[in-house]
Amino acid sequence: MRLGLGVVELILALAVGDRDRAVVLAFALGALAAAVFLASDRRFASRSLDDPAPLPAGAHVLPPLRAALYGLLPSTVGAGGLALVSLTFEPVLAALLAGVVAGMGIASSASLYAVEAAERRGCGRLYAERGRARLFVAQPERTMP
């Protein structure tokens, strides 16, 4: 979602602006900076995937679509909204913000890859507590062959 939104906002900035090179450069800079910054954030380091706590009994697990939508607030909606507003007066700033949104998408994709790799290693299904950086694991149910 984030990567797609960033690309759409880039296209809008290119359509509105008259400095295509500056717009593309601002987008690339925003995407690179956001992706590097978010990928280096200690709260989301892949080493934290190695020792998650067991999922508490009776924990409320959100459906995947709702969890994805909650993940968009406030960062993606805020940066995307600011990019759309800035289209009216400065397309280069809009492209920079669109790059930030795309960079969030790149970092999210990298994190998803790390989570899926941890789950494939036999860790179980991973869950994150909303609003915090704590991870939990639910062991897969074993069925008789």
N, C-alpha and C positions, 0 to 999 in steps of 0.2 A: 504494500500500500504506500509506504513512505517513498520508496524509490520511484514509483509511478507518479505520485503527486509532485515530487521534485522535478521530474522530466516534463510534466505538463506545465508547471510554473516556468521552467526554462523556455519552453516553446512560446508561452505567453510573453515573457520578457523579450525574446527575440522579435516577436511580432510587433510589440509596442515600441521598442527601442530602435535607435539608429546607429548604435555602436556595438555591432555584433561581436567583434573580437573582445571587447571589454566585458560584455555580458557572458560570453563563454568562459573567459578567464575567471571571472568572479564566481561563476557556478562551480568550476573545477576547484578553485581555492576553498570555497565553502564546503564542498563535498569531502575533499581531502582532510581539511582541518577537523570537521565533525567526526569523520570515520576514525581518524587517528586518536583524537581526544577520547571518544567513547570506547574505542577498543583498548585503550590504556587505562581506563578507569578501574581501580582495584576492586570496586564492588562487583564488577562483572567479569572478573578474571576466571579463566577456565579451571584454575586449580580449586576454586570453591565448589566445583562440580564433583570432586572426588569424595567428599565426606558429608553428604546431606543427612539431615535428621529424618527419622521415620515420620511419615504423614500421620498426624494425630487422628485418632478415631473420631468420627463425626465431623471431620473438617468439611467445610463447604467448598466444593470445587466448581468454578465457573465453567460454563460451556466454552469451547475454544473461540468462537466468534466474539462472544462478550468479553473474554479476556483480551483478545486482540484489540477490540475497540477501546477498552479501558487503558490499554498500553499507548494509545494515541494521544491521550490527554495528560497533561496540558502541552507537552513539548511539541508534538507534531502539529496539532491544531493551532497552537500559538505561533510557531515559526511559519507555518503555511499561511495563516491569516495575515501575519505581518508582510509576507511576500506579496500577497494579493493586494493589500492596501498600498504598498510601496510601488506597485506597478503604475499607479496614477501619477507619481512624481519622479521616480528614479528607477528605471528598469535595471540598472547595474546592481543596486541594492536588492531589488527583487530577485535577481539571479543569484546573488550571494546567499540570500535566505533560502532560495530553492535548493541550492547546493547543500546547505546545512540539512535540510529535510532529506535530500538524497543520501547524504553521508550517514544520517541516522538509519536509513534503510540498509545501507551497506553494512554498518556495524550490527544491526539486528540480524541480517542474514548470516554474518560470521558467527554470532552468538547462537543462532539456531543450529548451525552446523555442529558447534561444540556440544550443545545439549543433546542433539540426536546421536552424536558419537558416544557420549557418556551413557545414554540409554541403551545403545547397541552393545556396549561392553558388559551388559548384564546388570547394570545398576538398578534398573526399574524405571518407572515413569516419574519424571521430575516435575515438581510443582514449586512455584515461587509464591511467597506471601506478598499480597498486594501492599504496596507502599513501603516495603522493607526489602532488604537484600537476603533474607533467609530462604534457604532452599530445603525442600522436603522430598522424600522419595516414597513412592508406593510400590512395593514389590509386586511383580506380576503374579497373578493367581496361577497355581500349578494345576493342570488337569491330568487325569489319568489317561494314558493312551488307549 
